[in-house]
Amino acid sequence: MSTRTLIACICYALFFLFVYVALNKLISFNYYLYDLRRSPVLQTVALPVAVVVPVMEILVACLLIPDKTRSYGLAGAVLLMAMFTVYVLYVIVFTKEHPCTCGGIIRELTWPQHLVFNVAFLTLALFAFIMKNNKLISYSAATVP
């Protein structure tokens, strides 16, 4: 499998993940907002977070598809997945109550499973970002006399 194909596959997987979770949050917005308000970390900023997160997920998903914006999409995916992973880790380690703000099948995961899931997608996003940008660097280096 070529590097380009592998990067595209990872981007499509991230695209479907972000669209799925964003739509799930928007479809069950009141439930999502209720869970955010129960979060020990996010309760004071629940409403802005409830709006910004799905919008960012959709924006990043849209950036992942066209090749011209793919590097930006991968950077956004790395940042989002890193933030989600840090949040899950924080909840596991430092809080007693674990309200899950995720939707769909991801909601059925235990918190340790959720952490593994996030770390896996973070690793994929980071791997694709590095591969995509190394490819850009090698192209620009090849064109310089």
N, C-alpha and C positions, 0 to 999 in steps of 0.2 A: 504494500500500500504506500502510495506517495505521501510525502509530508503534507502537501496541499490537501489531499483527500482526508488525511487524518485530522488536520485542523478543521476542515469543513464538517466532518462528523461530530467533533467535539462542539463546534459552534451550534450545530443543529440540536444536539442534546441539551445544551444550555438554553437555546431558544425555547424549546418545548418546556423545559423546566420553568423558566421565568414566566412564560405566557400562562402555563397551567396554574402556578401559584398566584400570580397576579389576578387572573380571572376568578379564581376561587375566593380570594380575599374580597374582590369587588362584588361578586354575587352574594356572598354572605357577609356583607360589610358590617352590619350591626353586631353580629356574632364576633367578628374579627376585632372590632372596636371594643367590645365588652372584654375580650381576652387581653387586649393591650392595656386597658384600664386596670386590670388585675395584676399586671406585670409589676414587680417591685422596682424595676429599672425604668420602665417607660410610662408609668401611670400618669405622670405630670405632663407628658408631651404626646399622649395617646392619639388625639385627633390629628395633629400634623403628621405624625408617623403613619397613621392609618391611610392618609391620602398620599404622602410622598413615596412610601415604599412601593405600592403597586405601580405608580406612575414610573418610578425609576426602573422597576423590573421590566415593564413594557418597553421603555426607551432603550434599555440595554439589549433586550431581545431584538428589537428592530435594527440596532447597530450591528448585531452579530451576522446578519444575513448577507448584505452586500459586501463584496470583497474590499471595496474602497473604505468602508467604515469598520471593518472587522477588527482591526487593532484597537480601536476605541471601544468597541463592544466587548472585546476580551478584557481590556483594562477595567471596564465597568463591572464585568462579571467577577473578576478577581476581587475588586473592592467590595461588591455586594456579598459575595460568598464569604469573604474574610470577616465582614461585619456580622453576618448571620452566625458564623462559626464561633466568633468571640462571644456573642450573646448567648448561644446555647451552652458554651463552656461556663460562662459566668453563672447562668441559671443552675446548672448542674452542681457547681462547686459552692456557690455562695447563698443560694436561696432555699427556703423550705418549701414554698409553694411553687409549682411549675406549671403555670398556665401556658398552654400551647396556642400560639397565634397562627399556626399553619393550618392549611386546609387540605381537604381531599385525603388521599392515601398517606401523605406525609404526616398527617395528624395521628395516624395509627401507630407510628413508630414510637418506641420508648425514647427517652432523652439520650441515653448512650447510643442507640441506633441512629438517632437524628444527628448526633455529633459525627459519627462515622460517615453517614450520608453526606453531610456538609463538607467534611474534610476530603472525601472522594471527589466531589464536584469542584471544590477549591483547587485541588491538585490538578484536575483535568484543565480547568480554566488557566491556571498558572503555566502549566506545560504548553498549552496551545499558544498562550500569549508570548512565551519565550521563543517557541518555534517560529511563530509568525514574525516576530521582530528580528530574530536572527536571520531569517530569510530576507527581510527588508535590508538589514545591514549588509548582508553578503551581496545583494543586488547593487546597492549603492557603491560598495567597495569595488565591485567588478567594473563599474562604469567609469571610475576615476582612473585617469591615465597614470 
